[in-house]
Amino acid sequence: MPFQEAQTGLMAVLGDRLSRSKSDLDQHGRSETHFPLTPPEAVAYPETTAEVAAILQTCAAARCPVVGWGAGTSLEGHGLAVQGGIAVDFSRMDRVLEIRPEDMVAVVQPGVTREALNHELRATGLFFPVDPGANATLGGMAATRASGTTAVRYGTMAENVLALEVVLASGAVIRTGSGARKASNGYDLTRLLIGSEGTLGLITELTLKLQGQPEAVAAATCAFPAMGDAVDCVIATIQAGLPMARIEFVDGPTVAAVNAYAGADFPVMPHLLVEFHGSQSSVAADARFFGELVSDMNGQAFRWAEKAEDRNALWQMRHHAYWAILASRKGARAIVTDMCVPISRLAEAVEITAQDIAAAGLEGPILGHVGDGNFHAILLIDPDDAQEKARAKHIADTMAERALAFGGTITGEHGVGMGKLHMMAAEHGPAWGVMADLKAALDPLNILNPGKVVRRANSG
């Protein structure tokens, strides 16, 4: 067996930092969503790039699968060892290596979380803007091309990573990109590796673009009588050129779940949650203009907040949403799916999805980062009810198919993992085969996170 062949060499590299305890294996075999427990055969805890390289050299010699592991917050089974092998846990590679305020750049190891980095940056007047909601590791966020609530203004990980250090399947260490803000030479390997979900290499260092802390921040929530009104307000806000830092949508069932979970008193109606960053005068002007748009679109229950504690109170509806929705049905698991469409088709996509969920007899609150056309359905299921699970998966596939029909994509931020693998051919056609060719070139033995992103038989 491949792992048994690799075990002696791995122990020589890691000693007692190669764990086979049941608790460790189970922890690294769990998913945030509906996927079954899929533990690896061992968990490796490297502390240096050299150790990661030695791990991959050893595993390549034994043809032992290797899966990278950050905080385990991904939603499509990205980190599950579906073909056995080892999980490489980067929690001990968690140092902020360098902060260069004059260049607005930070260099970090992959196990640093976004909250930890922003804590380190407090005294510099800078911050790292990508916020997927969970306190994910930056290595995992790059591997899955994470985005989140602030992407409408600051972009995704693809726009905020300048350079990487990566260990390839052979154990070779490469560096991609630089500290410069742009380059015009060769293939863009940094962008290739961002979003590759650990199938092309393991990230061991990241150079990140930072942003200046805004002088003023204002947030608001507002309710709408109908889902279409709320989404139309998003479209009008974008078309007006208002520079939102965040613009989020939650539907009525999400609001009801948050009220029950957090003791809040928001009207049980669709809501928008917005935030503006800038100078005192620009934020005030943007807020006034947005208020006028809300009024024109039948909005009500308008609440503004400028103090940090007041903004946090308003944002609790979005930040608590996933756990509140899970808690709304005892014992439920979730099939959490997302789609991203052109803004012009957003209202239609949201409304038809809600109708499909209702027709299937499922509970599936809808929320999302609608400022960039991305929204999610949290489809609640009884994990022991095969028919209910099948109906939910059908809804998820229907959402993906509709996204493609509307000129969008099957996933705007959750990634492929295992959950969206079967939809890749429909979106990419022959280009999916090109991805498999790239995978074969960089990982000819197919040891890096096999069974994800591309379909490819084991080499032998």
Secondary structure, DSSP 8 states (H G I E B T S, - for coil): -HHHHHHHHHHHHHGGGEE--HHHHHHTT--SSS------SEEE---SHHHHHHHHHHHHHHT--EEEESSS--SSSTT--TT--EEEE-TT---EEEEETTTTEEEE-TT-BHHHHHHHTGGGTEE-----SS--BHHHHHHTT---TTHHHH--HHHHEEEEEEE-TTS-EEEEE-SSS---SS--HHHHHTTSTTSS-EEEEEEEE-EE--SEEEEEEEE-SSHHHHHHHHHHHHHTT--EEEEEEE-HHHHHHHHHHHT----SS-EEEEEEEE-HHHHHHHHHHHHHHHHHTT-EEEEEE-SHHHHHHHHHHHHTHHHHHHHTSTT-EEEEEEEE--GGGHHHHHHHHHHHHHHTT-B--EEE-GGGTEEEEEEEE-TT-HHHHHHHHHHHHHHHHHHHHTT-BS-SSS--TTTTGGGHHHHHTHHHHHHHHHHHHH-TT--BSTTSSS------
